[in-house]
Amino acid sequence: MRSSAIGSVLRLAESPGIIPLAAGSPAQELFPNADVLEVTDRLLRNDPGALQYGDTAGLAQLREWIAARNSTRLGIGSLPERVTLTHGSQQALDLICKALIDPGDVIVVDRPSYIGALQVFRLFEADLAPFPLADDEQLDALSSALRGGLRPRLLYVVPDFANPTGATLSLLQRQRLAELADRYGFFIVEDDPYGELRYDTDDGGALPAIASLSDRVLRLESFSKVLFPAARLGQVTAPAELAPILGMFKQASDLGNSGFLERIVLELVTRPGFTEDRVNAARLLYTERRDALVAGLRRYFGDKLEFDVPGGGFFVWARFPGGPNADDLLTGALAHRVSYVPGTDFYAADPDRGTLRLSFSGAGTEELTEAARRLYQAWAEGQTGVAP
């Protein structure tokens, strides 16, 4: 085990004045503080059981809402019994590994992939097999490895606006993953924290969930990005044969989530139009912030920094062609009062050390423009030793 690079950078960047491009935190301006206050007050006054223990799998009414919404929105035919509420998606990953992974089992991951997932998989002593999933339109490399004898237990992927790259899998890639899982007998963990945060309206719209294409998918979602992360509430929708097993491990782990917070979330999401209004407000705000950071990077770096513009999510994944090492640049960036996450720890093996993850979700548009300028200053000084 080793400390997360994100946690290390956040600790370094806590001092005032640093513009945070490191943390993938939702914008506090979007938090429904007044709504939470009103619901909390009403629950404490009118619901005697609001502070009592609850069902280990989670509040039944909330699981019913999740199952019904996923059926309508994503075409996933699931029952509430297949839904387990968890302490964020991170606990869902832990429960899945407890249920399915023995030391030495192979887990296929994207190259690069989400740090938090890599940490969990390493904790369970899995062998990680990285493949550039989003960059391989036909998934030729993975298909070839499977034909050659690779037998993974799991494949982990963030199909929409991935952390860290912002990449989205195409329809063909989703279909191919579902076909390969059915053919070779592995499970897919489909982690979807950002799927609703789509900013470009001319990109063809939302693509089908992989869970709607195969019965071998465990789908993870979270309330953190659209409601508020302090609820620490996520969920996993599992195949019928796995859901009870995840429930047993959930019971052994913590006996259940906070029933009080589950009731608050249920009250909010079942209000007519509430979720849709939150998503629309988030899309508007984050589109402005993404565009501000992208414009700033283009203005100051020109072609000295490579990146794609993400169609959603929280991150711009960037790369210095030919250098410098993004790990080494971080010291200078923090001296110029801007933070980011070096790309190294997002790789299961053989990292590209010129990569870095820049988050636009937690800073205002003017701050993001200034962050690009500060990052350029740090880069220029690293190149010449003299401030530009």
Beta strands, then each sheet from edge to edge (+ up, - down):
strand 1: 19-20
strand 2: 83-86
strand 3: 106-110
strand 4: 127-131
strand 5: 154-157
strand 6: 187-191
strand 7: 217-222
strand 8: 234-237
strand 9: 306-307
strand 10: 315-319
strand 11: 338-339
strand 12: 341-342
strand 13: 355-359
sheet 1: 1+ 11+
sheet 2: 2+ 8- 7+ 6+ 5+ 3+ 4+
sheet 3: 9+ 10- 13+ 12-
end
